[in-house]
Structures are given as structure tokens and as C-alpha cells.
């Protein structure tokens, strides 16, 4: 049963929602903007409506993966592994040749189930950085880090749940390594900077 739950979680996480949205618009989002299939690139290319949809579904993938494992009556260790598997699926999707997104929204969904208070702390920290710097990537990295630190140092969550947040944080840093390099060089695009797109969709600021 544990293997089935983890497999389901991975397949759920693998559903490339941003890529599907791009195909609905007749394009491959991996060839535009940042090349990412996540919310920020969808926002730049197709606007807020599609970005919100991608965000909610990607969050839902992480939350649902944990919910399914819990509904199967599995131990906290397996529920935490299911959450990690969902993030892995998003990052290395079986439907995209084991490529994928950067995992921020799916990580939020996993946090929402496993460590909801840590999610609130992470979102608050990320929001502050977004407002002050308008760097989405920086806010994501710092926010997930803050949530993971709180979950492991200050919370009373089960050990496997807290450990899963640390794994998620390491993956967030790894998947955002190019963003981090651009930040250090002063070349990272800020939220609201327009990305030209042949389909004519207006950038949302």
C-alpha cells in the first residue's frame, strides 16, 4: 500500500499543468520567458487568470497526494514520503521526459497538509520579500527556508513531516540555482517585467 500511495503521489505531481495551459494556447511554454512551466512564467505569458488556475492546481497536487496517503491509513512516514514524491513528480515529470517545474506551488500544497503553520510563516516571509524586491524566486527560496526552519526547530509536528519540509527546501534551492546565479549577477527578472509573446497576451503587472 505504501508503494501504491507514493506512486500515485508521483504521478499526480507529474501532471504538467502549466505545460498543458501552454498547449491550449498553441505554444510550448518551455520555449518562452524563463522556460519554466510554473505560475510565474504562465503569468508573464498568458495573464493572471491562467496563472491562478495553474497555481491552484499545482498546490492541489501536493495537498491531494498527502490526503490520499492519509486516507489509505498509512503512517506519517509514508504520508510525508507521498508529499515528497508529489514534489519530485512536478520537478521531474514522467510526462515531460523527467523534466519539469521548480516545485514552489506543489511544495506549498505539501506544506499545507503536513505543516500548515509553517506554510503561513513561509508565505508571510515570501510575501514580504516579493513586495520589497519583486523577485519571485528570492521570495520563494527564503519563504520555504523560513517555513522549513520553523517546522524543524519550533513546531510540534511529527518528525517525518518536519523532515519532509527540509527535503523540499533543498530541492527548492537546487531547482532555483539558475535564479540564484542571476540574482548574484543582478540579472534576475523582477515580477512585472514584460516578456514578449507572439500570441499577444498582455503582461499583468
MARFIKOL-539112 format. One line per 3 residues: for each residue x, y, z of C-alpha. Coordinates in steps of 0.1 Angstrom, whole numbers, padded with zeros to 4 digits, always signed. Example, Ala and Ser with C-alpha at 12.3 -4.5 7.8 and 13.67 -1.06 7.14 Angstrom:
// MARFIKOL-539112
+0123:-0045:+0078; +0137:-0011:+0071
// end
This chain:
// MARFIKOL-539112
+0000:+0000:+0000; +0028:+0024:+0008; +0043:+0019:-0027
+0009:+0025:-0043; +0005:+0057:-0023; +0039:+0070:-0033
+0034:+0061:-0069; +0000:+0078:-0070; +0016:+0109:-0055
+0044:+0109:-0080; +0020:+0106:-0110; -0002:+0134:-0095
+0028:+0156:-0091; +0039:+0148:-0127; +0008:+0163:-0143
+0023:+0194:-0161; -0005:+0219:-0157; +0015:+0249:-0170
+0026:+0229:-0200; -0010:+0219:-0207; -0021:+0256:-0205
+0006:+0265:-0230; -0006:+0238:-0254; -0041:+0252:-0251
-0027:+0285:-0263; -0009:+0267:-0291; +0026:+0270:-0277
+0052:+0253:-0256; +0059:+0274:-0226; +0093:+0259:-0223
+0103:+0279:-0253; +0092:+0313:-0239; +0101:+0335:-0209
+0120:+0316:-0182; +0112:+0283:-0199; +0095:+0272:-0167
+0061:+0255:-0166; +0052:+0272:-0133; +0029:+0301:-0122
+0053:+0330:-0127; +0061:+0322:-0163; +0024:+0315:-0170
+0016:+0349:-0155; +0041:+0366:-0178; +0028:+0348:-0209
-0009:+0344:-0205; -0021:+0366:-0177; -0035:+0364:-0142
-0065:+0341:-0149; -0044:+0313:-0162; -0017:+0318:-0137
-0041:+0315:-0108; -0055:+0283:-0123; -0020:+0268:-0126
-0012:+0279:-0091; -0042:+0263:-0075; -0039:+0230:-0094
-0002:+0227:-0086; -0009:+0234:-0049; -0037:+0209:-0050
-0014:+0182:-0064; +0008:+0183:-0033; -0021:+0185:-0009
-0040:+0157:-0026; -0010:+0134:-0026; -0008:+0136:+0011
-0046:+0133:+0016; -0047:+0101:-0005; -0019:+0085:+0016
-0036:+0095:+0048; -0070:+0082:+0035; -0053:+0048:+0030
-0045:+0047:+0067; -0007:+0049:+0062; +0018:+0060:+0087
+0031:+0096:+0090; +0064:+0085:+0073; +0045:+0074:+0042
+0023:+0104:+0041; +0055:+0126:+0043; +0071:+0105:+0015
+0040:+0109:-0006; +0043:+0147:-0003; +0080:+0145:-0013
+0070:+0122:-0042; +0045:+0148:-0055; +0071:+0175:-0055
+0095:+0151:-0072; +0069:+0144:-0098; +0064:+0181:-0105
+0101:+0187:-0107; +0109:+0156:-0128; +0077:+0148:-0146
+0073:+0114:-0162; +0051:+0132:-0188; +0079:+0156:-0198
+0109:+0132:-0200; +0117:+0137:-0164; +0120:+0175:-0167
+0095:+0199:-0151; +0090:+0229:-0129; +0107:+0242:-0098
+0082:+0229:-0073; +0072:+0260:-0054; +0034:+0256:-0056
+0034:+0219:-0051; +0057:+0224:-0021; +0031:+0248:-0008
+0004:+0222:-0011; +0025:+0196:+0008; +0032:+0222:+0035
-0005:+0229:+0037; -0012:+0194:+0046; +0019:+0185:+0067
+0028:+0217:+0084; +0001:+0244:+0078; +0015:+0269:+0103
+0049:+0266:+0087; +0032:+0274:+0054; +0017:+0305:+0069
+0051:+0316:+0081; +0067:+0309:+0048; +0041:+0327:+0028
+0044:+0358:+0051; +0082:+0359:+0047; +0079:+0353:+0010
+0053:+0380:+0006; +0075:+0405:+0024; +0104:+0397:+0000
+0081:+0399:-0030; +0068:+0433:-0020; +0102:+0448:-0012
+0123:+0432:-0040; +0097:+0420:-0066; +0120:+0390:-0071
+0096:+0360:-0071; +0125:+0334:-0069; +0141:+0351:-0039
+0108:+0352:-0021; +0102:+0315:-0028; +0136:+0304:-0016
+0136:+0325:+0016; +0099:+0317:+0023; +0104:+0279:+0020
+0135:+0281:+0041; +0118:+0301:+0068; +0089:+0276:+0069
+0112:+0246:+0070; +0133:+0261:+0098; +0102:+0268:+0119
+0088:+0233:+0113; +0121:+0217:+0124; +0130:+0239:+0153
+0099:+0253:+0169; +0069:+0232:+0159; +0055:+0200:+0174
+0048:+0184:+0141; +0057:+0147:+0136; +0093:+0142:+0128
+0087:+0128:+0093; +0066:+0159:+0084; +0093:+0183:+0096
+0120:+0164:+0077; +0099:+0165:+0045; +0100:+0203:+0047
+0138:+0202:+0048; +0139:+0180:+0017; +0116:+0203:+0000
+0138:+0233:+0009; +0169:+0216:-0005; +0150:+0208:-0037
+0138:+0244:-0040; +0173:+0257:-0037; +0185:+0232:-0063
+0158:+0239:-0088; +0163:+0277:-0084; +0201:+0275:-0087
+0200:+0294:-0120; +0178:+0321:-0105; +0202:+0324:-0076
+0231:+0328:-0100; +0212:+0356:-0119; +0203:+0372:-0086
+0240:+0373:-0077; +0248:+0388:-0111; +0219:+0413:-0109
+0203:+0398:-0140; +0172:+0382:-0125; +0139:+0395:-0140
+0116:+0412:-0115; +0079:+0404:-0112; +0061:+0427:-0137
+0089:+0429:-0163; +0073:+0421:-0196; +0081:+0391:-0216
+0073:+0394:-0253; +0050:+0367:-0265; +0039:+0362:-0301
+0003:+0353:-0290; -0003:+0388:-0280; -0013:+0381:-0244
-0009:+0412:-0222; +0016:+0410:-0194; +0000:+0415:-0160
+0018:+0439:-0137
// end
